[in-house]
Amino acid sequence: MSTSHVQIIMASHVNGIHRLFGGQLMAWIDIVAAVEAKRHAKSGVTLLTVDNLTFLSPVYMDETVALEANLTWTGRTSMEVRVLTYVEKLDGTKILVNKAYLVFVAIDNNEKPIPVPPFVPLTDEEKKEWDGAVERKSIRLKSLK
Ligand SMILES: CC(C)(COP(=O)(O)OP(=O)(O)OC[C@H]1O[C@@H](n2cnc3c(N)ncnc32)[C@H](O)[C@@H]1OP(=O)(O)O)[C@@H](O)C(=O)NCCC(=O)NCCS
């Protein structure tokens, strides 16, 4: 499964140095990732943590950005989603401008964590992302100690 979002950068999206405002991109990343997590969990979700939110290149007005969200890992009630953001040039080439990983927890109507269906990685890329997610979770938990 995959969830995508496409956006043309308008005047209201840029900051004082004429680049896409990072907080705006973060909001789009949060939304596309949350929808990907909800589609998998088939329940409400809440954002637990974000890491590797790396801005690789600036984005300017009138450019087209395309966000692609993919589930990378599931635990019992938590899920990790990767969001890749590209600038799409007029000739169709895509330049990666941001990569982020977000962890959501599935919740019921009482806001209590509930189990999610397991995700089974099949392709080499999915297996690599799964292994990366396990490592990221371990680093995250160590950083809290
Ligand atoms: C997310 C939330 C529901 C989790 O509640 P909780 O009481 O910690 O629940 P649990 O201890 O059962 O943990 C739930 C899952 O989160 C994981 N988790 C908790 N803290 C974690 C951390 N720091 N890093 C990674 N995973 C973590 C647990 O391992 C568990 O995953 P699993 O079931 O797949 O093993 C709660 O912390 C919360 O509501 N936070 C605020 C979220 C929010 O408001 N987000 C912003 C807008 S949506």
The ligand as a Gaussian input file, in Angstrom:
#p B3LYP/6-31G(d) Opt

LIG

0 1
 C        0.855000       7.401000      21.761000
 C        0.197000       7.081000      23.097000
 C       -1.296000       6.757000      22.872000
 C        0.906000       5.848000      23.641000
 O        0.412000       5.623000      24.908000
 P        1.214000       4.665000      25.934000
 O        0.471000       4.664000      27.197000
 O        2.668000       5.032000      25.910000
 O        0.976000       3.273000      25.253000
 P        1.898000       2.003000      25.310000
 O        2.895000       2.034000      26.426000
 O        0.934000       0.862000      25.222000
 O        2.727000       2.099000      23.944000
 C        2.056000       2.045000      22.706000
 C        3.089000       1.727000      21.656000
 O        3.988000       2.818000      21.541000
 C        5.332000       2.330000      21.650000
 N        6.154000       3.361000      22.265000
 C        5.882000       4.055000      23.387000
 N        6.874000       4.966000      23.604000
 C        7.736000       4.848000      22.566000
 C        8.918000       5.531000      22.170000
 N        9.427000       6.516000      22.878000
 N        9.536000       5.163000      21.017000
 C        9.035000       4.178000      20.263000
 N        7.910000       3.483000      20.564000
 C        7.276000       3.831000      21.711000
 C        5.232000       1.081000      22.499000
 O        6.362000       0.235000      22.276000
 C        3.946000       0.512000      21.958000
 O        4.184000      -0.090000      20.707000
 P        3.864000      -1.649000      20.418000
 O        2.470000      -1.909000      20.922000
 O        3.930000      -1.746000      18.925000
 O        4.916000      -2.434000      21.119000
 C        0.334000       8.254000      24.118000
 O        1.717000       8.409000      24.453000
 C       -0.173000       9.548000      23.563000
 O       -1.380000       9.782000      23.467000
 N        0.741000      10.478000      23.201000
 C        0.359000      11.744000      22.610000
 C        0.181000      11.605000      21.101000
 C       -0.247000      12.909000      20.451000
 O       -1.003000      13.682000      21.025000
 N        0.268000      13.143000      19.212000
 C        0.114000      14.405000      18.541000
 C       -1.054000      14.587000      17.677000
 S       -1.848000      13.187000      16.977000

